[in-house]
Amino acid sequence: MNKTWLVIKREYLSRVRKKTFILTTILTPLLFAAVIGTVILITIKNVRNEKIAVVDPSGLLKSNLESSKTVTYQFTTDVDTSNFVAKGFSAILFSPHSGVNETNNFKLITEKSLSRMANESIEKSIDRALENNMISQELKIDPRLIDSIKSNAESVSIITNKKGEDGKLQQSNFNIASSIGYFTAFLIYITLFIYGAMVMRGVMEEKTNRIAEVIISSVKPFQLMMGKIIGIGAVGLTQFLIWIVLISIITTGLTSLIPADVLHQVQQTQQQIPGATGQSSEAIRAMAEVQNNLATVNWGLVIFCFIFYFLGGYLFYAALFAAVGSAVNEDPQDAQSLMFPITMPIVIGIVIMINSINDPSSSLATWSSLIPFFSPIVMMARIPFGVPDTVPYWQLGASMVLLVLGFVFTTWLCSKIYRTGILLYGKKATWKEMLKWARR
């Protein structure tokens, strides 16, 4: 055990002390935040306001067509197709039977193609104007009253689940749960490849450099393999813990930049959701709704399960990657061919996960979340939807136990392959040959 600990310590410290580890660990969250911020900034800056001249002799749109950040409407009678560009308009909109347009449809004439956002905004504005006009004329009702009713109805977006153990109604939001499920599952999917390949490359380098021969003279092959797997896994866990701390600090810092009066309005609006939203702005209502939805998530359980399934999935697959690395000599193409049976279950797992997000209680999602080859990815996609509502305790417990047993089995099997392959040179290994090593 002492020798295994020495290998773990060597693998961990040799990687953590590298400048690349420190830089990637610190810069990765900042880089993601910068990329997201840049995309949002470019999107906002790139949205131009289109000025549209409206020719509407019948007055069909006059009182119901509203301008937006994307499109500004101006009703006029002295603009036509020959001079709308000279007068500073991007396009001219003709209502049906308005002289130039004798059809039953609206007609939009532009000099240059408008953006997709502008086209969609114009279509929605016309639909809304016609709808309001029909409501006013046919039903004799103020359209603003209907808009208020629809707004109040749409604000109640939280889905109520069945009663929990304490008898109280538990709440969850599908969009929030699916977003967390996608993010955590994809993160485990990526890390299985990254850290699994790191284990394989480490074994290959020691074998091709003949360092393994020196190490095995004082350490058993099983101890060496376990030391490498646990040491590199500890590196990955350290990165995740640092990222959680950094993300918390960044989130707290961004929150502190929001003015106190805005935060006070958000807190007041939170108490109104679901229900009347008052006269709060759309941005404040959106912030309050997001905070309310995030508060319904059991973050303690999500973080605990994420760490467990990351470690369990990594240990399960790392042993397989180590076995492949021990069987490869100097040709990287041999590694690619031997990796295929290992990477396929990971890819299949992400495909099942995408389908499980839509129906987390389906038979496919339930049974695949119990199989160790898929459970680290699929189960993490189901857990944000609720435990024990969507994921009963017996399923969560069975999934964890089977994953641990799967890790023990793959470690036992791959250690038999590892102890033969690590000292085998000059022969191209195949899976058939590796299985013979395992049966010895």
LINCOR-V29285 format. One record per residue. N is the residue number from 1. PHI is phi in degrees with one decimal (999 if undefined). OMEGA is omega as a letter, one per 20 degrees, with the letter a starting at -180 (* if undefined). Layout:
BEGIN
n,phi,omega
N,PHI,OMEGA
N,PHI,OMEGA
END
This chain:
BEGIN
n,phi,omega
1,999,r
2,-64.0,r
3,-69.3,r
4,-61.7,r
5,-61.9,r
6,-63.5,r
7,-66.8,r
8,-59.6,a
9,-61.6,r
10,-64.8,a
11,-63.8,a
12,-69.6,a
13,-68.9,a
14,-64.0,a
15,-94.7,a
16,-68.1,a
17,-79.7,r
18,-71.8,r
19,-64.4,a
20,-64.4,r
21,-64.5,a
22,-62.5,a
23,-67.1,a
24,-67.1,a
25,-65.4,a
26,-81.0,a
27,-81.5,a
28,-58.9,r
29,-62.3,r
30,-65.6,a
31,-66.3,r
32,-61.0,r
33,-62.4,r
34,-66.6,r
35,-64.4,r
36,-62.9,r
37,-63.5,r
38,-65.4,r
39,-61.9,r
40,-64.3,a
41,-64.2,r
42,-63.3,r
43,-62.0,a
44,-67.8,a
45,-68.7,a
46,-82.5,r
47,-80.8,r
48,-102.3,a
49,-89.3,r
50,-94.5,r
51,-97.3,a
52,-113.1,r
53,-85.6,a
54,-115.6,r
55,-105.5,a
56,-141.9,a
57,-61.2,a
58,-77.6,a
59,72.6,a
60,-65.7,a
61,-107.7,a
62,-53.3,a
63,-94.0,a
64,-123.1,a
65,-89.4,a
66,-108.2,r
67,-75.1,r
68,-138.8,r
69,-66.9,a
70,-90.7,a
71,-133.0,r
72,-116.8,a
73,-101.4,r
74,-136.5,r
75,-81.8,a
76,-150.2,r
77,-121.3,a
78,-106.2,r
79,-119.5,r
80,-138.2,a
81,-68.1,a
82,-91.3,a
83,-129.0,a
84,-66.6,r
85,-70.6,a
86,-63.5,a
87,-91.9,r
88,88.9,r
89,-99.3,r
90,-80.3,a
91,-159.7,r
92,-129.3,a
93,-111.1,r
94,-106.1,r
95,-78.7,a
96,-59.2,r
97,55.4,a
98,-116.3,r
99,95.3,r
100,-65.7,a
101,-107.1,a
102,-102.0,r
103,-90.4,r
104,-89.4,a
105,-113.3,r
106,-78.3,a
107,-128.7,a
108,-114.3,a
109,-114.7,a
110,-129.6,r
111,-84.2,r
112,-122.3,r
113,-65.5,r
114,-81.7,r
115,-69.4,r
116,-61.5,r
117,-62.8,r
118,-66.4,r
119,-61.3,r
120,-64.8,r
121,-64.3,r
122,-65.3,a
123,-62.4,r
124,-65.8,a
125,-65.3,r
126,-66.1,r
127,-59.6,a
128,-66.8,r
129,-63.3,r
130,-64.5,r
131,-63.2,r
132,-63.8,r
133,-64.5,r
134,-67.2,r
135,-63.4,a
136,-66.6,a
137,-82.1,a
138,-84.5,a
139,-99.7,a
140,56.6,a
141,-123.6,r
142,-69.7,a
143,-58.3,a
144,-65.3,r
145,-66.5,r
146,-66.9,r
147,-60.8,r
148,-65.8,r
149,-65.6,r
150,-64.1,r
151,-63.2,r
152,-66.5,a
153,-68.5,a
154,-71.3,a
155,-69.2,r
156,-86.3,a
157,-104.3,a
158,-89.1,a
159,-91.2,a
160,-94.1,r
161,-93.2,r
162,-70.3,a
163,-69.7,r
164,-87.5,a
165,-66.5,a
166,-83.1,r
167,83.9,a
168,-92.5,r
169,-71.4,r
170,-96.7,a
171,-118.4,r
172,-149.6,r
173,-116.7,a
174,-62.3,a
175,-64.4,r
176,-65.2,a
177,-62.4,a
178,-67.6,r
179,-64.6,r
180,-64.7,r
181,-61.2,r
182,-59.4,a
183,-63.6,a
184,-67.2,a
185,-66.7,r
186,-66.0,r
187,-65.2,r
188,-65.6,r
189,-57.5,a
190,-69.0,a
191,-68.2,r
192,-60.4,r
193,-70.4,a
194,-64.4,a
195,-77.4,r
196,-64.0,r
197,-65.8,r
198,-64.8,r
199,-63.3,a
200,-63.0,r
201,-65.8,r
202,-62.6,r
203,-66.4,a
204,-63.2,a
205,-63.7,r
206,-66.6,r
207,-73.5,a
208,-68.3,r
209,-87.4,a
210,63.4,r
211,-72.2,a
212,-60.2,a
213,-62.7,r
214,-69.5,a
215,-66.6,a
216,-69.8,r
217,-66.1,r
218,-124.2,a
219,-130.2,r
220,-68.2,r
221,-55.1,r
222,-64.3,r
223,-65.1,r
224,-65.3,a
225,-64.0,r
226,-64.5,r
227,-62.1,r
228,-67.4,a
229,-63.6,a
230,-69.8,a
231,-62.5,r
232,-70.1,r
233,-63.1,r
234,-64.8,r
235,-62.9,r
236,-63.8,r
237,-64.1,r
238,-61.2,r
239,-60.8,a
240,-63.0,r
241,-63.7,r
242,-65.4,r
243,-64.1,r
244,-61.9,r
245,-65.3,a
246,-64.1,r
247,-63.4,r
248,-63.9,r
249,-65.9,a
250,-63.2,r
251,-62.5,r
252,-63.9,r
253,-64.7,r
254,-67.6,r
255,-65.2,a
256,-67.6,r
257,-79.8,r
258,-76.0,a
259,-56.2,a
260,-61.9,a
261,-67.5,r
262,-67.6,r
263,-62.6,r
264,-64.4,r
265,-65.0,r
266,-63.4,r
267,-63.3,r
268,-65.6,a
269,-68.6,r
270,-58.8,a
271,-72.2,a
272,-90.9,a
273,-102.9,i
274,-78.2,a
275,133.7,a
276,-67.6,a
277,-95.9,r
278,63.7,a
279,-107.0,r
280,-67.3,r
281,-71.1,a
282,-62.4,a
283,-63.5,a
284,-67.4,r
285,-62.6,r
286,-66.1,r
287,-61.9,a
288,-64.3,a
289,-66.6,r
290,-63.0,r
291,-63.1,r
292,-62.3,a
293,-67.4,r
294,-66.0,a
295,-69.2,r
296,-80.4,a
297,-83.5,r
298,-82.0,a
299,-65.9,r
300,-60.5,r
301,-67.8,a
302,-62.7,a
303,-67.3,r
304,-60.9,a
305,-65.9,r
306,-62.8,r
307,-63.6,a
308,-63.4,a
309,-72.9,r
310,-64.9,a
311,-66.0,a
312,-63.0,r
313,-65.7,r
314,-64.4,a
315,-62.9,r
316,-62.5,a
317,-85.2,a
318,-63.6,r
319,-61.9,r
320,-66.6,r
321,-63.9,r
322,-64.5,r
323,-63.0,r
324,-64.2,a
325,-61.1,a
326,-72.5,a
327,-90.5,a
328,-92.2,r
329,-94.3,a
330,-114.7,a
331,-89.2,a
332,-66.1,r
333,-66.7,r
334,-63.0,r
335,-63.7,a
336,-64.4,a
337,-68.7,r
338,-76.5,a
339,-75.1,a
340,-55.8,r
341,-64.2,r
342,-84.5,a
343,-76.4,a
344,-60.7,r
345,-60.3,r
346,-66.7,r
347,-65.7,r
348,-62.2,r
349,-60.6,a
350,-71.0,r
351,-67.2,r
352,-63.6,r
353,-60.6,a
354,-61.4,r
355,-72.8,a
356,-70.5,r
357,-59.9,a
358,-70.3,r
359,-144.8,a
360,-68.7,r
361,-105.1,a
362,-69.4,r
363,-63.2,r
364,-60.6,a
365,-65.7,a
366,-65.3,a
367,-73.4,r
368,-68.7,r
369,-75.6,r
370,-96.7,a
371,-82.0,a
372,-57.7,r
373,-65.3,a
374,-114.2,a
375,-58.5,a
376,-59.0,a
377,-89.3,a
378,-70.2,a
379,-65.1,r
380,-67.5,r
381,-77.8,a
382,-92.0,a
383,-58.3,r
384,-60.8,r
385,-77.3,r
386,127.0,r
387,-126.4,j
388,-100.2,a
389,-68.1,a
390,-84.5,a
391,-113.1,r
392,-61.4,a
393,-59.9,a
394,-66.8,r
395,-68.6,r
396,-63.9,r
397,-64.9,r
398,-63.5,r
399,-62.3,a
400,-66.6,a
401,-64.3,r
402,-64.4,r
403,-67.0,r
404,-64.4,r
405,-63.2,r
406,-63.3,r
407,-63.4,r
408,-61.2,a
409,-67.1,a
410,-63.7,r
411,-65.0,r
412,-63.6,a
413,-68.6,a
414,-72.9,r
415,-65.7,r
416,-70.2,r
417,-71.8,a
418,-62.8,a
419,-67.5,r
420,-88.7,a
421,-69.5,a
422,-67.5,a
423,-112.0,a
424,-100.2,a
425,-125.4,r
426,77.3,a
427,-130.6,r
428,-76.3,a
429,-87.7,r
430,-127.4,r
431,-65.5,r
432,-64.3,r
433,-66.9,a
434,-65.8,r
435,-66.6,r
436,-65.3,r
437,-61.7,a
438,-68.4,a
439,-84.2,a
440,-69.8,*
END
